[in-house]
Amino acid sequence: MMTTHNQDKHRDKKLSDQAIEWFVRLNSGETREIDTKYFDSWLATSDAHRMAFERVESIWQEMDSLKTIPFPELDKALACWEAGDLSGKKRRSIRLFSSFRLQLAMAAISLLIVAGTWFLNSFRAVTTSYQTAPGEQKTITLTDSSTIEINTNTTITVKMSTRARKVILSRGEAFFTVSYEEKRPFEVTAGCGTIRVLGTHFNVYKKQERVMVSVIEGSVQVSTKVNYGFTSEIQNRVLTKSQQLSYMQGGKMSPVEAINIKQVTAWREGKLIFDEMPLAGVIREVNRYRTGQIRIADSRLKDLKVSGIFRSNDLDSILRALEQIFPVKARRISDRLIILEHVGGS
């Protein structure tokens, strides 16, 4: 008779096998539309299904750091997956993802999970999360003496291990001062992209679906995964001093452009610098530093161009300046809500 513990273990193993099979199918390059529909249905069955799939994805993403470790079984598993053939013999042309290839890839992934989990536990990263409230800023010093200056309303997670230094920027903005270590790369993940440090000072700003990367000193490599339906490709670009690019959630990068360093890093000195910025953009920036919200009630105001230097700890000065320069009235509805209204002629 199977005990409750054994039943749970059997269920977890079955779920893990299903997750591995779906991962293999979706990355085979031969996915059909019906496969995607069935996968979405499987994934939505329960949180357990979603967590099982995310675990397979997470371990697979860690394989880049494990590839350099001399471990025969791990190398063998990676070779199986990348080549899709254990025998070394020429494969026959198969119309769809065959049962043999599926079982082979699943076996390779299963081996990777066992070997990868062992290594990940051996090199377990120390993970720490940091968060700032609206209007708050802080500076943290990492164990390698690198520093991260965290701007208002920002959340980051730092993972430090003997083999890698990783930061996840979930929202907001941070400035990084990092020393180059050849054997322990420093990477920042924001949205669908990764910034790999080549020895530098740089700024990363994640706002909604857009991420902006600005280099103040040195250089970084920015990598994103661009999806084209059932296919995808990795894009890489290197940024050097005084250069900036941005990318959206889909991974597409903007052209590289020159930046005003003082303007990009003004927040580190408690300043907000605007140069012919539309009022709608100014209000979005100001709202990052407030616990409440400022809203524009009249669409005629949104495109008004604003220039000036303001203190981030005296946001009311911006409202006073707007009222003096433009046909604008700031009406305080409550402690947490201010409405900007158009005044004067139509």
Sequence and secondary structure as in RCSB ss.txt:
>XXXX:A:sequence
MMTTHNQDKHRDKKLSDQAIEWFVRLNSGETREIDTKYFDSWLATSDAHRMAFERVESIWQEMDSLKTIPFPELD
KALACWEAGDLSGKKRRSIRLFSSFRLQLAMAAISLLIVAGTWFLNSFRAVTTSYQTAPGEQKTITLTDSSTIEI
NTNTTITVKMSTRARKVILSRGEAFFTVSYEEKRPFEVTAGCGTIRVLGTHFNVYKKQERVMVSVIEGSVQVSTK
VNYGFTSEIQNRVLTKSQQLSYMQGGKMSPVEAINIKQVTAWREGKLIFDEMPLAGVIREVNRYRTGQIRIADSR
LKDLKVSGIFRSNDLDSILRALEQIFPVKARRISDRLIILEHVGGS
>XXXX:A:secstr
   HHHHHHHHHHHHHHHHHHHHHHHTSS   HHHHHHHHHHHTT HHHHHHHHHHHHHHHTHHHHTTS  HHHH
HHHHHHHH  SS S     SS  HHHHHHHHHHHHHHHHHHHHHHHHT  EEEEEE  TT  EEEE TTS EEEE
 TT EEEEEE SS EEEEEEEEEEEEEE   TTS EEEEETTEEEEEEEEEEEEEEETTEEEEEEEEEEEEEEEE
EEETTEEEEEEEEEETTEEEEEETT  B   EE  HHHHTGGGGTEEEEEEEEHHHHHHHHHTT SSEEEE  GG
GTT EEEEEEETT THHHHHHHHHHSSEEEEEEETTEEEEEE S  
